């Protein structure tokens, strides 16, 4: 009789726990996607800043030559 009750008890306890954990995982996936989008925007902005800084440094280097 106990052999039949153990799987039933595991299913009754484990089912709701797994459901809760799966919902938490979905929220985490959504947050991860939003974070990736923001990091991509930051990376693109940093590329622009790097180009501008390189141009500015070159400008200063040419000013000292004159």
N, C-alpha and C positions, 0 to 999 in steps of 0.2 A: 504493500500500500504506500509506503514512504517513497518508493521509486517513482511512483506516479505523481506524487505531490511536489517533489523537488522541481521538475521542469515547469510545472504550472506556477509555482512560487517565483521561479526565476523569470518567467515570462511576465507575470503580473508586476514584478518590481522593475525588471530591466526594460520593459517596453516603454513606460513613461519616462524613465531616465534617459533612454536613447532618443526619444522624441524631443525632450528638452535640450539635450546636447546638440541635436541637429538644427534646432532653431537658433541656438547661439552661434553655431558655425555659419549659418546663412548671414547673420548680421555682421560677423567678422569678415566674410567675403565681400559684402557690400562696402564696408569701411576700407578694406584693402584696395578695392577698385578706385574709391575716391582718393585715397592716398597716392596711388600710382598716377592718377591724373594730375594731382597737384605737383608731385615731384617732376613730372614731365614738363609742366609749365615753368617750374623753377629752373630746370635744366636749360630750357630754351632761352629764358631770360639771362641766365649766366653766360650763354654763348654770345648774346648780344653785348653784354658788358665786357666780356673778354675781347671781342673785336674792337670795341670802342677804346678800351685801355691800350691795346696794341697800337692802334693808330695814334693815340695820344703820346705814347712812349716814343714812337717813331718820329713824331713831330718835334719832341724835345731833343731827340738825338740829332736831327737835321738842324735845329736851331743852334746847337753848340758848334756845329761844323762851320757855320757862316761867320 
